[in-house]
Each structure stands twice: as structure tokens, then as C-alpha cells.
């Protein structure tokens, strides 16, 4: 769905796992457990076998709802 003027979703800011871990001050194991949650799948993109990107604003929004 394209963005509209009334859309309240935060602008996507895709970062790698290291930045995600640093931003949320997480241990590596906990970060990988979090991205496997069904709720987080909208904020996570996988490219190939090893590359993972996380949408920081959306991940923050989802984690606030969960915790």
C-alpha cells in the first residue's frame, strides 16, 4: 500500500543487525530471538542466507506494544 498523507507509520530506516543491537542495547542472542517473533516479521527483511535488515522505527513501535 503506498504512503498517503494521513499515514501515521514511521518512515522506514533499515539497518543491519549490529546497529539494531546497538540501538536497543541488546545482547546478540536476545536480538536474534526478538526478530524471530511473529509480531516482528513486518519489521525484518532477509536477503539471502546471512543478510538481515531491521526497520528501526517499526521495530521500536512493535517492541513497545509487546513489552
WORANOR-V792604 format. One record per backbone hydrogen bond with DSSP energy under -1.0 kcal/mol. NH is the residue of the N-H (numbers start at 1). CO is the residue of the C=O. E is the energy in kcal/mol with one decimal. If there is no record, write none. Layout:
BEGIN
nh=[NH;NH]
co=[CO;CO]
e=[E;E]
END
This chain:
BEGIN
nh=[7;15;20;21;22;23;24;26;31;32;33;34;35;37;43;45;47;51;53;54;55;56;59;60;61;62;63;64;65;66;67]
co=[4;54;16;17;18;19;20;21;27;28;29;30;31;34;40;53;51;47;45;15;43;13;55;56;57;58;59;60;61;62;63]
e=[-1.7;-2.5;-2.0;-2.9;-2.2;-3.1;-2.0;-2.1;-2.3;-2.1;-1.9;-2.4;-2.0;-1.5;-1.5;-2.7;-3.0;-1.3;-2.9;-3.0;-2.8;-2.1;-2.9;-2.7;-2.1;-2.5;-2.8;-2.1;-1.4;-2.1;-3.0]
END
